[in-house]
């Protein structure tokens, strides 16, 4: 008795389809596990709570990448230093994968650890840079680090290859700080990072974005920075608060038409609090 060859061919085809379906399910489950791991790693690297000393208001925003594992190297951080001043950092690691997220964690932890040795933003970035270079990684990170005195409102800032930050005052003044910085962290041993000084005034805001906020296929960097500047101007003039500004900045990030992750850190002064402002010094910007 002979079987119909077409029946045998159909059974073989069904068997192959079944094997392919099972393999596809395995790959889908593996990818889902990778995504869950990446998201958990990313969330675990970002601070759960932000310090809130009298007179200071902080707000943050983060948007994951829209491709790959939906995880990137953008971070923000804020912590109280030994002398009572605040350490504030934001940065972006090259890449959008678990390796980038892990390197981001090294940078963030390195900044916090070395802040116990030196609080000067320029020296802190220089030490962190040398540490990362010694790890011999093929990744690098851009970063802005600020030290804020919550008593006087004095901000000291150093920048390592990062996009400029934006400031605005309650009386209508604003600007994009494009002062001199240094190269990204982890590239060249022995790099120095200049420090600029600002003063956060009553009702003023200071906005630190990553490039995913202000640059993409539908918007160049200069226009992105100008749009953040306009948002900061409106927020400061109307007294809308740092949380409102952070949400507005992240809406802008959602419109630049790219697949990069994006983060922002906003620093503001509570209108209801009073600070002691020392006399201005050369190079200071009232914010």
Secondary structure, DSSP 8 states (H G I E B T S, - for coil): ----HHHHHHHHHHHHHHHHHHHHHHHHHHHHHHHHHHHHHHHHHS-S-----TTEEEEEEEE--SSTTS--EEEEEEEE-TTS-EEEEEEEESSSSHHHHHHHHHHHHHHHHHTTT---HHHHHHHHHHHHHHTT-S--EEEEEEEE-TTT-EEEEEEEB---EEEE-TTS-EEEE----B--BTSSTT----EEEEE--TT-EEEEE-HHHH-BTTB-HHHHHHHHHHHHHHHHHHT--HHHHHHHHHHHHTTS-----EEEEEEEE-TTS--------TT-EE-
